[in-house]
Amino acid sequence: DAKTTQPPSMDCAEGRAANLPCNHSTISGNEYVYWYRQIHSQGPQYIIHGLKNNETNEMASLIITEDRKSSTLILPHATLRDTAVYYCIVRDWMDSSYKLIFGSGTRLLVRP
Amino acid sequence: NAGVMQNPRHLVRRRGQEARLRCSPMKGHSHVYWYRQLPEEGLKFMVYLQKENIIDESGMPKERFSAEFPKEGPSILRIQQVVRGDSAAYFCASSPRVAGESYNEQFFGPGTRLTVL
């Protein structure tokens, strides 16, 4: 079972920041937080990951609370093409299987 | 560098037939994963393979499903005697072999949509 909780849906206006929350209150010290997204029916796309520090790349920023029990994915200037289902996943880096456990995700709708 | 390739993209089978789904990982990737996505649901892990070895098949149904990743050629997910409940999108992902790395980004293919009539 997924170890994360996300709101089922959110929306934001095009050009504004989209802030997607994720709760992972049972996260352990070995577990990373990953974000993937799935646009329409395509294969999931990796966005970003982090352990305890905030992370930023060309796609998004990841803010992890100090106690690591929750995180927020930030799309700074959302576009219509960012409409997708966003999945927050925690994975133990010592798990040699490397499998990803997907939950239900957040369906983000970016409005024109 | 081509991405993960899956074929066919769409597959229609009648109940009782066999379905073979193929996945060619990205060049240089030696880890392959298969996931299944039922309509309106998230992806569910099925199996993790390295060349010629099944590493984790904890998500595979006990009967009718099998997977392989031979030394040469694509990974194959085989479903025997398909039933309507097997209708789903099947996604393959691959990742590189990075010894000691703390994470392994998975690159997903476009999926194969299986419809069982």
HADDOCK unambig.tbl for C-alpha pairs under 7 A between the chains (distance, minus, plus):
assign (segid A and resid 42 and name CA) (segid B and resid 110 and name CA) 5.43 0.50 0.50
assign (segid A and resid 43 and name CA) (segid B and resid 91 and name CA) 6.67 0.50 0.50
assign (segid A and resid 43 and name CA) (segid B and resid 108 and name CA) 5.30 0.50 0.50
assign (segid A and resid 43 and name CA) (segid B and resid 109 and name CA) 5.55 0.50 0.50
assign (segid A and resid 43 and name CA) (segid B and resid 110 and name CA) 4.84 0.50 0.50
assign (segid A and resid 43 and name CA) (segid B and resid 111 and name CA) 6.22 0.50 0.50
assign (segid A and resid 44 and name CA) (segid B and resid 108 and name CA) 5.99 0.50 0.50
assign (segid A and resid 45 and name CA) (segid B and resid 108 and name CA) 6.84 0.50 0.50
assign (segid A and resid 93 and name CA) (segid B and resid 102 and name CA) 5.32 0.50 0.50
assign (segid A and resid 93 and name CA) (segid B and resid 103 and name CA) 5.94 0.50 0.50
assign (segid A and resid 97 and name CA) (segid B and resid 48 and name CA) 6.99 0.50 0.50
assign (segid A and resid 97 and name CA) (segid B and resid 55 and name CA) 6.98 0.50 0.50
assign (segid A and resid 97 and name CA) (segid B and resid 56 and name CA) 6.33 0.50 0.50
assign (segid A and resid 99 and name CA) (segid B and resid 45 and name CA) 6.80 0.50 0.50
assign (segid A and resid 100 and name CA) (segid B and resid 45 and name CA) 6.85 0.50 0.50
assign (segid A and resid 101 and name CA) (segid B and resid 44 and name CA) 6.85 0.50 0.50
assign (segid A and resid 101 and name CA) (segid B and resid 45 and name CA) 6.71 0.50 0.50
assign (segid A and resid 102 and name CA) (segid B and resid 42 and name CA) 5.95 0.50 0.50
assign (segid A and resid 102 and name CA) (segid B and resid 43 and name CA) 5.71 0.50 0.50
assign (segid A and resid 102 and name CA) (segid B and resid 44 and name CA) 6.58 0.50 0.50
assign (segid A and resid 103 and name CA) (segid B and resid 42 and name CA) 5.89 0.50 0.50
assign (segid A and resid 104 and name CA) (segid B and resid 41 and name CA) 6.53 0.50 0.50
assign (segid A and resid 104 and name CA) (segid B and resid 42 and name CA) 5.23 0.50 0.50
